[in-house]
Amino acid sequence: MKMDMEEQLKKAAEKGETAEVKSFLEQGVWSDSALGFAAGNGHIETVRLLLDHGGGSQKEKNDA
């Protein structure tokens, strides 16, 4: 189930659906590649949101 949510997060980031990305982040869903998808498609607002939530360091926070 969590993997499905991670895939949905990546798709939302790829499309620049910032509100949807925020909702996933608030639920604790993370995918390291979401930032890359958002940046690669020029979705600046979504990139900022992901960076504000720890960017690639989110996994380290979850492991702590």
C-alpha positions in Angstrom: 0.0 0.0 0.0 2.8 2.4 0.9 4.5 1.7 -2.4 1.3 2.7 -4.2 1.3 6.0 -2.3 4.9 6.6 -3.2 4.1 6.1 -6.9 1.2 8.5 -6.6 3.5 11.0 -4.9 6.0 10.7 -7.8 3.3 11.2 -10.4 1.9 14.2 -8.5 5.4 15.7 -8.3 6.0 15.0 -12.0 2.8 16.9 -12.9 3.5 19.8 -10.5 0.4 19.1 -8.4 1.8 20.9 -5.3 -1.3 20.5 -3.1 -1.4 16.8 -3.7 2.3 16.5 -3.0 1.8 18.4 0.2 -1.0 16.0 1.2 1.3 13.0 0.7 4.1 14.6 2.7 1.8 15.4 5.6 0.9 11.7 5.6 4.5 10.7 5.9 4.8 9.5 2.3 8.2 10.0 0.7 10.0 9.1 -2.5 13.6 10.2 -3.1 12.8 10.5 -6.8 9.9 12.9 -6.4 12.2 15.9 -6.1 13.9 14.9 -9.4 10.6 14.5 -11.2 9.4 17.9 -10.0 12.7 19.6 -10.9 13.0 17.8 -14.2 9.7 19.2 -15.3 10.2 22.7 -14.1 7.7 22.7 -11.2 9.4 25.2 -9.0 6.7 25.5 -6.3 6.6 21.7 -5.9 10.4 21.6 -5.8 10.4 24.2 -3.0 7.8 22.2 -1.1 9.9 19.0 -1.3 13.0 20.8 -0.3 11.2 22.4 2.7 10.3 18.9 3.7 13.9 17.8 3.7 14.6 17.0 0.1 16.8 13.9 -0.3 17.5 13.9 3.5 14.0 12.8 4.4 15.0 9.1 4.5 17.8 9.9 7.0 15.2 11.7 9.2 12.9 8.6 9.1 15.7 6.3 9.9 16.8 8.3 13.0 
